[in-house]
């Protein structure tokens, strides 16, 4: 019986193995996959998992790359529109600076630039895929906040990040998905501050941090007599007289006998009768001082020199006021409302007024537009000569901003081209990984069909043979 038992066991084992093989082949034929589970081929299954993981990662990179490309394309379009509008602004500033336009016509140009300014604010605050285009790493923050005086925009302040927002677009490679507005729209090559007014203020020795265009205001505080060697008894005007427009020390030539006074460095001779408490004396530049001549020493004969000094105040934009009492100071510090510094050489200051200050290499889009608009509208009550000079300076500032934006446009264009090439490479590499995984994973259906046919035939032969063997009896051997 042991012999028949062995035959039975061997036959059963053979049928079991053949059935498993047919089941495996039928599964491959049905699924089209050669490796349906790790046990089918452990080494190939591990390799397939690696290739599928690589393909998935490349797919994520490709998705990031598409998002970055879409955002940069929109930013590129916005920058092109801004550049076009800036060229229109430059044209209007050149028209205003030509000297052929009157104040009314310049004001019309200013209103047109104001409309462009408002339009540009909407442009730079645009979004793509829920992220602001020009906020840097703070992409959920509106990049530019607007301040107004109820009628006009007075300031546009950047409140985004100064850092970019890196996005992984390939292994070991990141690209910034949004731009940093402060770097796009402001120059980054600071030069020495330039004082373009007529007050006598000049750049100090320190490195100023003020940006773009600003106004340094010089105002009168009080006038005193600092030298009266001959006892002329000329006094500064007292009471609510008009403010003097001189600053610093000035010599006056007083002739008590003939009743005249004038500035030693020129200007018209002023006649008095000795009763004036606020006599206006004007120098050759049109600056004035008011003096009291009621206490003059009538015993003096001929002309005598009296030195007066007018102290004042300095302020930068809406920043704190600084007293101006030392006209030997060559590095006086004045700050604006944002704490930015301006170093001023006060040794040459001669008069009150508004001193336009410009810092080439730091001009910013909105500051330049606001300044150009305000000059055209003459919101600072400038003389026509100063208006034309400042408009000429504004044209140069606009050119600087345009050049900066053009440079960014070139950079973004190159980045988009690189992203396109990179995207093609990633898709190619991902396709190769998918193909390799498919080669390892997919079954050759023709081969599977042939093997299945052979397995079925062998199974049937095994069944027939076992049936024949197991049906033998003692009578078959008699």
Secondary structure, 3 states (H helix, E strand, C coil): CHHHHHHHHHHHHHHHHHHHHHHHHHHHHHHCECCCCHHHCHHHHHHHHHHHHHHHHHHHHHHHHHHHHHHHHHHHHHHHHHHHHHHHHHHHHHHHHCCCCCHHHHHHHHHHHHHHHHHHHHHHCCEECCEECCECCCCCCCCEEEEECCCCEEEEEECCCCCCCEEEEECCEEEECCCEHHHHCECCCCCCCEECCCCCCEECCCCCCCCEEEEEEEEEEEEEEEECCCCCCCEECCCCCCCCCECEEEEEEEECCCCEEEECCCCCCEECCCCCCCEEEECCCCCEEEEECCCCCCCCCCEEEEEEEEEEEEEECCCCCEEECCCCCCCEEEECCCCCEEEEECCCCCECEEEEEEECCCCEHHHHHHHHHHHHHCCCCCCHHHHHHHHHHHHHHHHHHHHHHHHHHHHHHHHHHHHHHHHHHHHHHHHHHHHHHHHHHECCHHHHHHHHHHHHHHHHHHHHHHHHHHCCCHHHHC
